[in-house]
């Protein structure tokens, strides 16, 4: 009987393995249940996820602003092209009706005067006519220049405006766009970016055109963009903020009272934060923490944010959320991680029991004698 028990005993290797695994699980359980340990583990997971989420929100807003800026120029071009094409059609129809009935000089005068008082684009738009030699034929806002040569007229960046218009009308299709700077309707002492569209009027070899100031359309598009970005929400307190030039707060995200102010007109803590964000944006952007009024309590609260590089408009996009959201996400992650560990612990224990049971069954199960081929019993009483 003693010999049989000796042969059937479980190998010391399996006993040591079982003891080691169970002891390790016990130590891991104690370590995992320690709240500070669990918090550190969850903090690493959640913070990384939150930072990636904030960066994605900021990147999406930057892409939207780029599309809006591109749309500004596209909108300007479409609008002025429609007006010039319409005027060209009217001139062509009038010329066809009067040609041969009146002298060319009379026909030209009628055509010019038919466009002189036309206004569009909120009163900003008007038609101009020039000839291929650069002589101004119609310029309603500066009629004293009519009849003079504008061939050497340049903007404040050195662009020869008339030469560029003539070149555009010489392109295939006898039409084209020109971008230059001219005196703004808001301030006749300063120039602003302008886009003009010209078409060649073949009967008299004229250039018929119109233009629009890009900042005017951009201002409308920017206002619309800020309104749309103001509605963006992520999490409980996640908001977008937009900083403009000169440390201006164009959009504060969750406190509209700050909109339109700058770092010098807001409380010191907020002003310092705005300057830090601007500095970080100039250095390529990144993650930062700062104090900001909480949307629910109104008190200064710690916030985590991703700060973008400046856009083509000079704007800085900030995607941020308060730590109240961060703590909630951390708590959820901790709970999920805890349940995951408990499942792992249970699985390892069950797996170990199955291995031990299999070893025990192999020891006590029936066995075939290698010499006689007979099967020996495995009952402890045999």
C-alpha positions in Angstrom: 0.0 0.0 0.0 2.8 2.5 0.9 4.5 1.6 -2.4 1.4 2.4 -4.3 0.9 5.7 -2.6 4.4 6.6 -3.3 4.0 5.9 -7.0 0.7 7.8 -7.2 1.7 10.9 -5.3 1.6 14.3 -7.1 4.9 15.5 -8.3 6.6 18.1 -6.1 7.0 20.3 -9.2 3.2 20.7 -9.5 2.9 21.4 -5.7 5.5 24.1 -6.0 3.9 25.6 -9.1 0.5 25.7 -7.5 1.9 27.3 -4.4 3.8 29.9 -6.4 0.9 30.9 -8.6 -1.6 31.2 -5.7 0.9 33.2 -3.6 1.6 35.5 -6.6 -2.1 36.0 -7.1 -2.6 36.9 -3.4 0.2 39.5 -3.6 -1.2 41.0 -6.8 -4.6 41.1 -5.3 -3.3 43.0 -2.3 -1.4 45.4 -4.6 -4.3 45.9 -6.9 -6.8 46.6 -4.1 -4.5 49.4 -2.9 -6.5 52.5 -4.0 -3.4 54.6 -4.8 -1.9 51.8 -6.9 -5.2 51.4 -8.8 -5.4 55.2 -9.3 -1.9 55.4 -10.7 -2.7 52.6 -13.2 -6.0 54.2 -14.3 -4.5 57.7 -14.4 -2.0 56.6 -17.0 -4.6 55.0 -19.2 -7.1 57.8 -18.9 -4.8 60.7 -19.3 -3.3 59.3 -22.5 -6.8 58.7 -23.9 -8.0 62.1 -22.9 -5.0 63.8 -24.4 -5.5 62.0 -27.7 -9.2 62.9 -27.7 -8.4 66.6 -27.0 -5.9 66.7 -29.8 -8.4 65.1 -32.2 -11.0 67.7 -31.3 -8.5 70.5 -31.9 -7.3 69.0 -35.2 -10.9 68.7 -36.4 -11.6 72.4 -35.6 -8.4 73.5 -37.4 -9.4 71.5 -40.5 -12.8 73.1 -40.4 -11.3 76.6 -40.2 -9.0 75.8 -43.1 -12.0 74.7 -45.1 -13.9 77.9 -44.1 -10.9 80.1 -45.2 -10.8 78.3 -48.5 -14.5 78.7 -48.9 -14.2 82.5 -48.4 -12.1 82.9 -51.5 -14.2 80.5 -53.4 -17.4 82.4 -52.5 -15.9 85.7 -53.5 -14.8 84.4 -56.9 -18.2 82.8 -57.6 -20.1 86.0 -56.6 -18.1 88.5 -58.6 -17.9 86.1 -61.6 -21.7 85.9 -61.7 -22.0 89.7 -61.7 -19.4 90.3 -64.4 -20.8 87.6 -66.6 -24.3 89.2 -66.3 -22.9 92.6 -67.1 -21.0 91.2 -70.1 -24.2 89.7 -71.4 -26.1 92.9 -71.1 -23.3 94.9 -72.8 -23.2 92.4 -75.6 -27.0 92.5 -76.1 -27.0 96.3 -76.1 -24.1 96.6 -78.5 -25.8 94.2 -80.9 -28.9 96.3 -80.8 -27.2 99.6 -81.3 -24.3 98.7 -83.5 -24.6 100.2 -87.0 -27.4 102.5 -85.9 -25.2 104.9 -83.9 -21.5 105.9 -84.0 -19.2 103.7 -81.9 -18.4 106.6 -79.7 -22.1 107.0 -78.8 -22.5 103.3 -78.3 -19.5 103.2 -76.0 -20.9 106.1 -73.9 -24.3 104.3 -73.6 -22.6 101.1 -72.5 -20.4 102.8 -69.9 -23.3 104.8 -68.4 -25.4 101.7 -68.2 -23.0 100.3 -65.6 -22.0 103.4 -63.7 -24.7 103.3 -61.1 -24.9 99.6 -60.7 -24.1 98.4 -57.1 -24.1 94.9 -55.5 -22.6 93.0 -52.7 -24.2 95.2 -50.1 -23.2 98.3 -52.0 -19.5 97.5 -52.0 -19.5 96.0 -55.5 -19.3 98.1 -58.7 -18.2 97.6 -62.3 -15.0 99.0 -63.9 -13.9 99.1 -67.5 -10.4 99.5 -68.9 -8.9 99.1 -72.3 -5.9 97.0 -73.4 -3.5 100.0 -73.1 -4.3 100.5 -69.5 -6.6 103.5 -69.9 -9.4 103.8 -67.3 -12.8 104.1 -69.0 -15.1 103.5 -66.0 -14.3 103.8 -62.3 -17.5 104.9 -60.4 -15.8 105.4 -57.1 -13.0 107.6 -58.6 -14.5 109.1 -61.7 -11.6 111.7 -61.9 -9.3 108.9 -63.0 -11.4 108.0 -66.0 -9.5 108.8 -69.2 -6.1 108.4 -67.5 -3.6 105.6 -67.8 -3.3 103.3 -64.8 -0.7 101.0 -66.4 1.9 101.8 -63.8 -0.5 101.7 -60.8 0.8 99.4 -58.1 -0.5 98.3 -54.7 1.4 98.5 -51.4 3.2 95.2 -52.2 4.4 96.2 -55.6 1.8 94.4 -57.8 1.1 96.2 -61.1 -2.7 96.0 -60.9 -3.6 97.1 -64.4 -1.0 94.8 -66.0 -2.3 91.9 -64.0 -5.9 92.6 -65.1 -4.8 92.7 -68.8 -2.9 89.5 -68.4 -5.9 87.8 -66.8 -8.2 88.8 -69.7 -5.6 87.4 -72.1 -5.9 83.9 -70.7 -7.8 81.1 -72.5 -11.5 82.1 -72.5 -10.6 85.8 -72.3 -11.3 85.9 -68.6 -9.6 85.4 -65.3 -9.1 86.4 -61.6 -6.5 88.7 -60.1 -5.6 89.1 -56.5 -4.1 92.4 -55.3 -4.6 95.1 -52.6 -6.6 98.3 -52.9 -8.0 100.9 -50.6 -10.6 99.4 -48.3 -14.1 100.9 -48.2 -13.9 101.0 -44.4 -10.7 103.1 -44.5 -9.6 104.8 -47.7 -6.2 105.4 -46.2 -5.3 101.7 -46.0 -5.2 98.9 -48.6 -6.8 95.4 -48.1 -6.7 92.2 -50.1 -9.1 92.2 -53.0 -10.0 89.7 -55.7 -11.2 90.9 -59.1 -12.6 89.1 -62.1 -12.3 90.5 -65.6 -13.7 89.5 -69.0 -12.6 90.8 -72.4 -15.3 92.7 -74.3 -14.3 92.0 -77.8 -16.3 94.7 -79.7 -14.2 97.5 -78.2 -11.3 95.4 -76.8 -12.3 96.4 -73.3 -11.8 94.7 -69.9 -15.0 94.6 -67.9 -14.6 93.6 -64.3 -15.6 93.8 -60.7 -14.0 92.9 -57.4 -14.6 92.2 -53.7 -12.5 92.8 -50.6 -11.6 89.4 -49.2 -11.5 90.6 -45.5 -15.2 91.5 -45.8 -16.2 88.0 -46.7 -13.6 86.5 -44.3 -15.2 88.5 -41.5 -18.6 87.0 -42.3 -17.2 83.5 -42.6 -15.2 83.9 -39.3 -18.2 85.0 -37.4 -20.2 82.0 -38.7 -17.3 79.7 -37.9 -17.1 81.0 -34.3 -20.8 80.5 -33.9 -20.6 76.9 -35.1 -17.5 76.0 -33.0 -19.3 77.5 -30.0 -21.8 74.6 -30.2 -19.1 71.9 -30.1 -19.3 69.7 -27.0 -17.4 66.7 -25.8 -17.8 65.1 -22.4 -19.4 67.0 -19.6 -17.2 70.1 -19.8 -15.3 69.7 -23.0 -15.3 72.9 -25.0 -13.3 74.7 -27.8 -11.7 78.1 -27.3 -10.3 80.3 -30.0 -7.5 82.9 -29.4 -6.9 85.6 -31.9 -4.1 88.0 -32.5 -2.9 90.3 -29.7 -4.0 87.7 -27.1 -7.6 88.3 -28.0 -10.2 85.8 -26.7 -12.5 85.3 -29.7 -14.3 82.3 -28.2 -13.9 81.2 -24.6 -16.0 78.0 -25.0 -17.9 78.0 -21.7 -18.0 81.6 -20.6 -19.4 84.0 -23.3 -18.6 87.0 -21.0 -15.0 86.5 -22.0 -15.6 86.6 -25.7 -14.2 89.6 -27.4 -11.8 90.5 -24.5 -8.1 90.0 -24.4 -5.4 89.1 -21.8 -5.2 92.6 -20.5 -8.9 93.1 -19.7 -9.6 89.8 -17.9 -8.7 88.6 -14.4 -4.9 88.1 -14.0 -5.1 84.2 -13.8 -7.0 84.0 -17.1 -4.8 86.6 -18.8 -1.7 84.7 -17.8 -3.2 81.5 -19.2 -4.0 83.2 -22.5 -0.4 84.4 -22.9 0.9 80.9 -22.0 -1.3 79.3 -24.7 -0.1 81.8 -27.3 3.5 81.1 -26.4 2.9 77.3 -26.6 1.1 77.7 -29.9 4.1 79.6 -31.3 6.3 76.7 -30.2 4.3 74.1 -32.1 1.4 73.5 -29.6 0.9 70.7 -27.1 -0.7 69.7 -23.8 -1.0 72.1 -20.9 -2.8 72.4 -17.6 -4.3 75.7 -16.3 -7.0 77.2 -14.1 -10.2 78.3 -15.8 -13.8 79.1 -14.7 -15.8 75.9 -14.3 -19.0 76.1 -16.4 -21.2 74.8 -13.5 -19.7 76.5 -10.4 -18.1 79.5 -12.0 -15.0 79.0 -9.8 -11.5 78.5 -11.1 -11.0 74.8 -11.7 -8.1 72.8 -13.1 -8.3 72.1 -16.8 -6.4 69.9 -19.3 -6.1 71.2 -22.9 -4.5 70.6 -26.2 -3.2 73.8 -27.8 -2.9 74.0 -31.6 -0.4 75.8 -33.8 -1.7 79.1 -35.2 -3.9 78.8 -38.3 -3.6 80.9 -41.4 -5.9 83.4 -39.8 -3.5 83.6 -36.8 -6.1 81.8 -34.6 -5.1 79.3 -31.9 -7.5 76.5 -31.3 -7.7 75.1 -27.7 -9.6 71.9 -26.9 -10.0 71.5 -23.2 -11.9 69.7 -20.4 -12.0 70.2 -16.7 -10.6 67.6 -14.4 -14.2 66.7 -13.2 -14.5 64.9 -16.6 -11.1 63.5 -16.2 -11.8 62.1 -12.8 -15.1 60.5 -14.0 -13.3 58.8 -16.9 -10.6 57.7 -14.5 -13.1 56.2 -12.1 -14.8 54.3 -15.0 -11.4 53.0 -16.2 -10.4 51.9 -12.7 -13.7 49.9 -12.3 -13.2 48.2 -15.7 -9.6 47.4 -15.0 -10.5 46.0 -11.6 -13.2 43.7 -13.1 -10.6 42.7 -15.8 -8.1 41.7 -13.1 -10.7 39.7 -11.2 -11.6 37.8 -14.3 -7.9 37.1 -14.9 -7.5 36.0 -11.3 -10.4 33.6 -11.6 -9.2 32.2 -14.9 -5.8 31.5 -13.6 -7.1 29.7 -10.5 -9.5 27.6 -12.6 -6.7 26.8 -15.0 -4.4 25.7 -12.2 -7.1 23.4 -10.7 -7.7 21.8 -14.1 -4.0 21.1 -14.5 -3.8 19.6 -11.0 -6.9 17.5 -11.6 -5.5 16.2 -14.9 -2.2 15.3 -13.2 -4.1 13.5 -10.4 -6.2 11.7 -12.8 -3.2 10.5 -14.8 -1.6 9.2 -11.6 -4.7 7.2 -10.5 -6.2 6.3 -13.9 -5.9 2.8 -15.5 -2.4 2.0 -17.0 -1.3 -0.6 -19.5 1.6 -2.8 -18.6 4.3 -2.3 -21.2 5.6 -5.9 -21.0 2.4 -7.9 -20.7 -0.1 -5.4 -22.4 -2.5 -5.9 -19.4 -4.4 -3.0 -17.9 -3.8 -2.5 -14.2 -6.5 -1.1 -11.9 -6.2 2.3 -10.5 -8.3 2.1 -7.4 -6.4 2.9 -4.2 -7.8 -0.3 -2.7 -6.4 -2.6 -5.4 
